[in-house]
Amino acid sequence: MEENQPNTGKFAFTYGLLGGGVGIIFGIMLFTMDMQYERGFAVQAINIVILATVIVLGIFQYKKANHTYLTISEALKVGAGIALIAGLLGLLYFFIFSNYVEPDYMDNMYELGKQEAMEKNPKLTEEQIDQGIEMQKSFAWISYPIILIFNIIIGLVVGVITGLILKKQKPAY
């Protein structure tokens, strides 16, 4: 008698929505605390920990639904899927936030970057820094796919590590 195997896509979608939702809540929390421009190590680490935790939880729940059996391939599918869905939600939130909630967000980020560049590189002239910022502005659209790819890589890495730890093959009959 053949058993029904759970769908990796269903788990990826469900936990991807959860991860994206928690990430959005974190972004809203930063905004309400007036920390939306904070991009230090702590903020980035918290975002990665949120994503990794949701991926591990999703893979664990998939294994549980699959009668405690899990292959590395299934863990990779669930992990990458969760990261993809969470990343898409995060990008949608960022697009809405930076275009409608705070339309000056990108200009303010460029200004902060300019100040930081001037502090770190006192030999550069303001014109050189402005040229660099204009180049960044013309390629800003490329950050969306890069963020998505980075998310998926995190999903694959967490998926393979979790898969190696939790893997359990079905016995051959």
N, C-alpha and C positions, 0 to 999 in steps of 0.2 A: 504494500500500500504506500503510495507516494504522498508525502506531506507537502503542504503549501509553504513555499519559502517566502518570507517577507520581501517586499519591494525596497531596494536600496534608495530609489528615487523618492519614495514617500518619506522615508526617514530624513533624507537630505533636505527635502523641502520643508518639512515640519521643523527640524532643528535649525535649518538655515534661517527660517522666519524668526525663530526664537533668538538666535545669535544676532541677527540684524536688528531685532527689536531692542535687545539689551544694549547693543552698540549705539543705537539712536537715543535711548534713554541716557546713556553716558554722555553723548554729545549735547543733549538738552541740559543735563546737569552742569556741564562745563559752561554752557551759555548762560544759565541762570546765575552761576557763580562769577560771571564775567571773566572766564578763563578760556574762551573760545580760541584765543590766539596762542595759547600755550601748546607748544609742540615738542616739549622736552622728552627726555627718556622715560620719565614716569608715566606720562600720558600714553605714549606709544606702547610701553610695556603693558599697561592695563588693557589697552585695546587688543593686544596679542593674547593676553591671558584670557580675556573674555571669549575670544574666538576659539582658542585651544580648549577651554573648558567645555564649551558647547559641543565641539567636535567629539571630544572624548565621551561626553554624555550621550550624544547621538549614536556613536559606535557601540557603546555599552548597551544601550536600549535595543539596538538592532540585534546584537548578539543574544540578548534576553528573549526577544521575539522569535529568534531563529533556533530556539531550543538549546541555547548555550553553544551553538556552533558558529564559528566565524573564520573566514579566510582572509588573508592579507588583501586580496583583490577586493573583497566586499568592504573591508575597512577603508581602503583607498577611495573607492567609489563614494561611500558615505561621507568621508572626510572632505574630499574635493567638492562634492555636491553642496555640503553645508557651507563651506567657505565661499563657493560661487554665489549661492543665494544670499548669504549674509553680506557679501561684498556688493552685490547689486542693490540691495536695500540701503546699505551705507552710502553708496554713490548717489542714489536717488535722494536720500536725506540731504547729502552735501549739496547737491544741485539746487534743491528747493531752498535750503538754508542760505547758500551764497548768492542766490539770484533774487529771492523774495523776502526772506526774513531779515537778512543783513546784506543788502546789495553792495555795500562798500567793503565787504569782507576781503575780497582778493586785493583790492587797492591797499587796504590796511596791511595785509600780509606782505605785499611787495615793499611797502614803506618800512615795515619792521625788518625785512630782509636787507633793505638798503642800509639801515642804521647798523645792523649787525656786520654787514660787509665792510662798512667804513671803519668800524672799531677793530675788526680783525685784520684788515688790510689798509693801513694808513697811507701806503704809497699809492694806492689807486685814487684817481681823480673822481669827482662826482659824476663827470660825463661818462667815464668808463663804467662806473657802477650802473648808471642810467641805461647805458647801451646793453649791459648784461640783463637788466630787468626787462627791457623791451624784447630781448631775445626770448626770455622766459615766458613773457606774455604771449608771444606768437606761437609758442609750443605748449601752452597750458593744456590744450585739449588732450595731449598725449598722456597726461597724468592719470586720466580715467582708466584706460586699459592697463597701465602699469600697476595701479592700485589693485585692479582685479586680478592680474597675474600674480602679484605678490600674495594676495589672499589665498589664491588657489595653491600656490607653493606651500604656504603655511598649512593648508588643509591636507596636502599630500604628505608633508613631513610628519604632522601630528597623526595622520591616518596610518602611515606605515609603522610608526613607533607604537601606537595603540594596537594596531593589528598584530605586531610581533609579540606584544605582551599578552593580548587576549585571545590569540588564535587557538582554535580547537577544530580539528578536522572531524568530519562525520566518519564513523567507522565503516569500512568496506564490508559488505555482506556477501 
